[in-house]
């Protein structure tokens, strides 16, 4: 899975889906249809979800339950993929937001099972724009000023200025390759508990504790995905499922950011569940996890998939907002996630 959503760059991560815009007449007969819709309504905030509208391209998106974590927020979405569950799951696992310029993800690259600095050398090919320049500038300000990056004190001291030039100078690539390699190794060896804390918004943040709290405070997600959670580091330890590891460079709030993620998926009954854990980011957000539930449905005699997605996000910037500003931030997140889903649907296999 490649689920990183460029959450916090404003209202721009709408339009209409360019695929599957023609109308469908749904047959309400058959247990799969009824069970899937009932399951969606029972598990999610979408108590009045309409399969006809979803099949015609509607992407539902709404705030989820209120969390006790002030910097946490939940956004739920639902949509239909006009392909079987195995095809939809494969399309999700292969999705790369870097192919879609509107998502403003500059790079997304797989990490091998034995991480090394070589896995991060493509950082040198980042685009030459103001966002990347701001990221490079913040890095070159180390070790003196680390306020624009989320790093531990030990990581800050790793940067060695060299005076070299380039869009992303070799010294910047070498520094981030070292930081990201070490954090990936920590995740693989110790799961969430092995992740070192880092400074975020002036506070020391423990990524594992933050992720665990996000999941713990969303009771419906915890119940719906209990089996999957126990098979991943979210359930403790390293988990029994093998992760798909990746890193990404994306546009943050006027400054690019790098992030690390691990994706998991498994068949559950006649459906499929997936989780994408973003356990480190250099800025823009703290941590996040995206859950996917896929149910098989039939539309006009063809296999299709009903999808429920739940994004659990922690960001220091959210914690600083109150009242109307916080509501506005939530509305922007809804639009970003809908944009992300539209891009995903464009890359899904054609209906058969």
Secondary structure, DSSP 8 states (H G I E B T S, - for coil): ------TTS--------SSS-S-------SHHHHHHHHHHHHHSS-TT--HHHHHTT--EEEE----SSTTEEEEEEEEEESS-HHHHHHHHHH--GGG-GGGTEEEEEE--SS--GGGGGGGGG---SHHHHHHHHHHHTTTT--TTS---HHHHTT-------STT-HHHHHHHHHHHHHHHHHHHHHGGGG---EEETTEEE-HHHHHHHHHHT-HHHHHHTHHHHHTSGGGSTT-SS--EEEEEEEE-SSSEEEEEEEEEEEEETTEEEEEEEEEEESSS-SEEEEEEEEEEEEETTEEEEEEEEEEEEE-HHHHT--HHHHHHHHHHHHHHHHHHHHHHHHHS----
